[in-house]
Amino acid sequence: MKQYDFVVIGAGIAGCSVCHYLNKHSNNVLLIDKHNDICSGASGAAGAFLSPLLGKTNNFKDLVTSALSFSINFYKSLEGDLLINCGVNRIPKDEKDKEKFDSYKTFIDFEYEKLNDGFFFKIGSIINPKKVTNKMTLNTKKLLGYDVTKIQKLEDNSWLLNDEIKAKKLILTIGVNVDLIQEPYFKIRPVWGQKMDVETSTSTKINYHKQCSISTVLSQQNGKNIVSIGATHHRFENMQIDNVDEIEKFYTQDIIDDDSKKLLNLAEDIIKLEDTKIVDIKIAARACSTDYLPIVGKLVDSKKTVKEYPHLINGSFITDDKLIYHENLYVLNGVGGRGFVLSAYLANMLVDNIFNGEQIDKEILPNRLFKRWVKKSKLNIH
């Protein structure tokens, strides 16, 4: 049986970020993914745009603001010039949206200037998902093409994976595939998106965002420029999806073709792209929590907590001291469409919590999901 101090399941941007910070404390970290390469799910299909969130002050906006500053500096610190800091022009989609933008001026956290009909933010950037995650996990042990179907807590509070890998501490960064988290309160909503790389004779100098995002020129191919356009949003609310990896069963070619046309039309509303040709399409499901905030920290053990405090199911007030946790089991999930903004910031926060006891912001703890669930539950939990 192979034993590790830390096992991270899920090799997207969240899992790779966690490994990066764990490696500062331990040389016995294993990163596992069922795909044959890292960054092969939603992170691989991401546009990886880094831009401010506009709006009035709230918990999510404050989190994104802090994370954006942190992540820009983090990506700059990685060797290899992996960050393209070209700025982004955020453009209102209509007159009503323009009024909203104007009302947000006093709440804008970053330097900006007016550019045509939009707000130009110098901090706006883009990265290459594959190159970044490869760099972050360069010194991490990896087990790829390996599907973890079973996790079991042992008497010493370590975790056994598939009856053959032992982890002193287990961290789940598994996105929409949350079957391993056997907790009724832990819910993730998949939001499906399509991103395209397009060949064009037009040379874009900055990133744009209106109803879709257009990147600056990322590379050249056949004497043409390659830009990225994304992304669409589908929830498939009324469709039963048993396995999100079997995309072709529900994300049909008709949907792909319609989304391609839609993205090109939306892009055309931002800037004229000449001689366009789609050269690559990526599709995946972004993992969103029910309240859109990420989920970071130790998992509450619902069965043990309710058994110890059965009155909680009647809606009694719940304090954190009444919560019982799964020992040595952590999550980083629900980063949605801002995974490349949030993940490094949240991974640093989680690892600081594990090693130094630093507090995780209460708004993003799994505790909140348990508290909402148990207040609504009238069922006996055995």
C-alpha positions in Angstrom: 0.0 0.0 0.0 1.4 3.4 -1.0 1.2 6.1 1.7 1.2 9.9 1.3 1.0 12.9 3.6 -1.5 14.5 1.2 -3.5 13.3 -1.6 -5.3 15.8 -3.8 -8.1 14.4 -6.1 -8.8 16.5 -9.1 -6.1 18.1 -11.3 -7.8 21.2 -12.5 -6.7 24.7 -11.6 -8.0 24.2 -8.0 -6.1 20.9 -7.4 -2.9 22.2 -9.1 -3.1 25.3 -6.9 -3.5 23.3 -3.7 -0.5 21.1 -4.7 1.7 24.2 -5.4 1.2 25.4 -1.9 1.3 22.0 -0.2 4.7 21.4 -1.8 6.1 24.3 0.2 5.5 22.2 3.3 5.7 18.6 2.2 7.6 16.5 -0.4 5.0 13.7 -0.1 2.1 15.0 -2.0 0.2 13.0 -4.7 -2.1 14.6 -7.3 -4.7 12.2 -8.8 -7.0 12.7 -11.8 -9.1 10.2 -13.8 -8.1 12.0 -17.1 -4.7 11.2 -18.7 -3.4 14.7 -18.2 -3.8 17.5 -15.8 -6.1 20.5 -16.7 -8.3 18.2 -18.9 -11.8 19.1 -17.6 -13.4 22.5 -17.0 -10.0 24.1 -16.4 -8.8 23.0 -19.8 -11.9 24.4 -21.5 -11.6 27.8 -19.7 -10.8 31.0 -21.3 -8.7 31.8 -18.3 -9.5 35.5 -18.4 -8.6 37.5 -15.3 -10.7 40.6 -14.9 -12.5 42.6 -12.2 -16.1 42.0 -11.1 -18.3 45.0 -11.5 -21.1 45.7 -9.1 -21.9 46.9 -5.6 -20.0 45.6 -2.6 -21.0 42.1 -1.4 -19.1 39.1 -0.2 -18.5 37.6 -3.6 -17.3 40.8 -5.2 -14.9 41.4 -2.2 -13.6 37.9 -2.6 -13.0 38.3 -6.3 -11.3 41.6 -5.8 -8.9 40.2 -3.2 -8.3 37.1 -5.3 -7.6 39.0 -8.5 -4.8 41.1 -7.0 -3.3 38.0 -5.4 -3.6 35.8 -8.5 -2.1 38.5 -10.9 1.0 38.7 -8.6 1.1 34.9 -8.3 1.0 34.2 -12.0 3.7 36.9 -12.6 5.9 35.1 -10.0 5.9 31.9 -12.1 8.8 31.7 -14.4 8.1 31.7 -18.1 6.1 34.8 -18.7 2.8 32.9 -18.4 0.7 36.0 -17.8 -0.4 38.3 -20.7 -1.3 41.6 -19.0 -2.9 43.4 -21.9 -5.9 45.0 -20.1 -9.6 44.3 -20.6 -12.4 46.6 -21.9 -15.7 45.8 -20.1 -18.6 46.9 -22.4 -22.3 47.3 -21.4 -24.6 45.2 -23.5 -27.4 47.8 -23.8 -28.6 51.1 -22.3 -29.9 49.5 -19.2 -26.6 47.8 -18.6 -24.8 51.1 -19.2 -26.8 52.7 -16.5 -25.7 49.9 -14.2 -22.1 50.4 -15.1 -22.3 54.1 -14.3 -23.9 53.4 -11.0 -21.0 51.0 -10.1 -18.3 53.7 -10.5 -18.1 54.4 -6.8 -17.6 50.7 -6.1 -14.9 50.0 -8.7 -11.8 48.6 -6.9 -9.2 48.9 -9.7 -7.8 51.7 -11.9 -9.8 52.2 -15.1 -10.4 54.6 -17.9 -13.2 55.1 -20.3 -12.6 53.4 -23.7 -15.3 53.9 -26.3 -18.5 52.6 -24.7 -16.7 50.6 -22.0 -14.5 50.6 -19.0 -10.8 49.7 -19.6 -9.0 48.0 -16.8 -5.2 47.8 -17.0 -5.2 44.8 -14.6 -7.1 42.6 -17.1 -5.1 39.6 -18.2 -5.2 36.1 -19.6 -3.1 33.0 -19.1 -2.7 29.6 -20.8 -4.4 27.0 -18.6 -2.2 24.1 -19.6 1.1 25.9 -19.3 0.2 27.4 -15.9 -1.0 24.1 -14.3 2.0 22.3 -15.7 4.3 24.9 -14.1 2.5 24.8 -10.8 2.8 21.0 -10.5 6.2 20.5 -12.0 7.6 18.9 -8.8 4.3 17.1 -7.7 3.9 13.4 -7.9 1.0 12.5 -10.2 -1.2 9.5 -10.8 -3.2 10.3 -14.0 -5.7 8.1 -15.7 -6.7 6.8 -12.3 -10.4 6.9 -11.2 -11.0 7.0 -7.5 -14.4 5.3 -6.9 -14.1 4.7 -3.2 -12.8 6.6 -0.2 -12.8 5.1 3.3 -11.8 6.7 6.7 -9.6 4.4 8.7 -9.3 4.1 12.5 -6.3 6.5 12.6 -8.4 9.1 10.8 -6.4 8.7 7.6 -8.1 7.9 4.3 -7.9 4.8 2.1 -8.6 5.3 -1.7 -9.7 2.3 -3.7 -8.3 0.0 -1.0 -4.7 0.7 -2.2 -3.6 4.3 -1.6 -3.4 5.8 2.0 -3.6 9.5 2.6 -3.0 11.2 6.0 -5.0 14.1 4.7 -7.3 14.1 1.7 -8.3 17.1 -0.3 -11.1 17.0 -2.9 -10.9 19.4 -5.8 -13.2 17.4 -8.0 -15.5 20.0 -9.6 -18.9 18.8 -10.7 -18.1 15.1 -10.0 -18.9 15.2 -6.3 -20.0 11.5 -5.9 -17.1 10.9 -3.5 -18.6 13.5 -1.1 -21.4 11.5 0.4 -23.0 14.4 2.1 -26.6 15.5 1.4 -25.9 19.2 1.9 -23.1 19.3 -0.6 -24.6 20.3 -3.9 -22.9 21.5 -7.1 -24.7 22.9 -10.1 -22.9 22.2 -13.4 -22.9 25.2 -15.8 -21.8 24.0 -19.2 -19.7 26.3 -21.4 -18.2 26.3 -24.8 -15.0 28.1 -25.7 -13.5 28.5 -29.1 -10.1 29.3 -30.5 -10.5 31.2 -33.8 -8.1 32.0 -36.6 -8.4 35.6 -37.9 -6.5 38.2 -39.8 -7.6 40.8 -37.2 -5.0 41.7 -34.6 -6.6 42.3 -31.2 -4.4 44.2 -28.7 -6.5 43.8 -25.5 -9.1 41.5 -24.0 -12.8 42.4 -24.4 -15.9 41.4 -22.5 -19.5 42.2 -23.4 -21.9 39.3 -23.6 -18.9 37.1 -24.4 -15.1 37.5 -24.0 -12.6 37.9 -26.7 -8.9 37.6 -26.0 -5.9 39.4 -27.3 -3.8 37.6 -29.9 -2.6 34.4 -28.1 -0.4 32.9 -30.9 -0.1 32.7 -34.7 -1.0 29.8 -37.0 -0.8 29.6 -40.8 0.1 33.3 -40.8 -3.1 34.2 -39.0 -3.8 35.3 -35.4 -5.3 33.0 -32.9 -7.8 34.5 -30.4 -10.1 32.9 -27.9 -13.8 33.5 -27.7 -16.0 32.3 -24.8 -18.2 31.3 -23.2 -21.8 30.0 -23.4 -23.9 28.9 -20.4 -26.1 25.9 -20.3 -27.6 24.3 -17.2 -29.7 21.4 -18.6 -32.1 21.9 -15.7 -34.6 19.3 -16.8 -32.1 16.7 -18.0 -30.8 13.8 -16.0 -27.1 13.6 -16.4 -25.6 10.5 -14.9 -22.1 11.0 -16.1 -20.8 14.5 -17.0 -17.9 12.9 -18.8 -20.2 11.4 -21.4 -20.7 14.8 -23.0 -21.8 13.6 -26.4 -24.9 12.0 -24.9 -26.5 15.4 -24.1 -24.2 18.1 -25.6 -25.2 17.4 -29.1 -23.7 18.6 -32.3 -26.7 20.9 -32.8 -25.9 22.6 -29.5 -22.3 23.0 -30.5 -23.1 24.5 -33.9 -25.7 26.9 -32.4 -23.2 28.0 -29.7 -20.5 28.5 -32.3 -22.8 30.8 -34.3 -23.9 32.6 -31.1 -20.3 33.2 -30.0 -19.2 34.5 -33.4 -22.3 36.9 -33.5 -21.6 38.1 -30.0 -18.0 38.7 -30.8 -19.0 40.6 -34.0 -20.9 42.9 -31.7 -17.7 43.8 -29.9 -15.1 44.0 -32.7 -14.9 43.0 -36.4 -12.9 39.8 -36.7 -11.9 39.4 -40.4 -11.4 36.0 -42.1 -12.5 33.9 -39.2 -12.1 30.1 -39.0 -12.8 28.0 -35.9 -9.7 25.9 -35.2 -10.6 24.4 -31.8 -13.7 24.0 -29.6 -13.6 22.9 -25.9 -16.7 22.1 -23.8 -16.9 21.4 -20.1 -19.0 22.0 -17.0 -18.0 24.7 -14.5 -18.7 23.8 -10.9 -21.0 26.3 -9.2 -22.4 26.2 -5.7 -26.0 27.0 -5.0 -25.1 30.5 -3.7 -22.2 31.0 -6.2 -19.6 31.3 -3.5 -16.7 28.8 -3.5 -16.6 26.1 -0.9 -13.3 25.8 1.1 -12.3 23.9 4.2 -13.1 20.8 6.3 -16.3 18.9 5.5 -19.0 18.8 8.2 -20.1 15.2 9.1 -23.8 15.6 8.9 -24.7 12.2 10.4 -22.5 12.6 13.5 -23.5 16.3 13.9 -27.3 15.5 13.8 -26.9 12.5 16.0 -25.1 14.6 18.6 -27.5 17.5 18.3 -30.8 16.1 16.9 -32.7 19.3 17.7 -30.9 20.9 14.8 -33.3 19.3 12.3 -36.2 21.4 13.8 -34.5 24.6 12.7 -32.7 25.5 15.9 -30.0 28.1 15.8 -26.7 26.5 14.8 -23.3 27.6 15.9 -20.0 26.3 14.5 -19.0 24.8 17.9 -21.9 22.3 17.4 -20.5 21.0 14.1 -18.6 17.7 13.9 -16.2 17.3 11.0 -14.7 14.6 8.9 -11.2 14.5 10.2 -8.5 15.1 7.6 -10.9 15.7 4.8 -11.0 19.0 3.0 -12.6 20.5 -0.2 -11.9 23.3 -2.6 -14.8 23.5 -5.0 -17.5 25.8 -6.5 -15.1 28.3 -8.2 -17.4 28.5 -11.2 -16.3 30.6 -14.1 -13.6 32.4 -12.1 -11.4 29.4 -11.3 -8.2 31.1 -12.6 -8.9 34.2 -10.5 -10.0 32.4 -7.3 -8.1 29.1 -7.1 -4.5 30.2 -6.1 -5.9 32.6 -3.5 -8.2 30.0 -2.0 -5.6 27.3 -2.1 -3.1 29.5 -0.2 -5.9 30.2 2.3 -6.7 26.4 2.7 -3.0 25.4 3.1 -2.4 28.1 5.6 -5.4 26.8 7.6 -4.0 23.2 7.5 -0.5 24.1 8.6 -0.8 27.3 10.6 -4.4 27.2 11.8 -5.2 30.4 9.9 -8.9 31.1 9.7 -10.8 30.6 6.4 -13.4 33.3 5.6 -16.6 32.0 7.2 -18.6 32.9 4.0 -16.9 30.2 2.0 -16.7 27.4 4.6 -18.8 24.2 3.9 -20.5 25.0 7.2 -22.9 27.4 5.6 -24.3 24.7 3.2 -24.8 22.3 6.1 -26.6 24.9 8.2 -29.0 25.7 5.4 -29.7 22.1 4.7 -30.2 21.0 8.3 -32.6 23.8 9.0 -34.9 22.6 6.2 -34.5 18.9 7.0 -37.3 17.2 8.9 -35.9 13.7 8.3 -34.3 11.5 10.8 -30.7 10.8 9.9 -29.4 7.4 10.9 
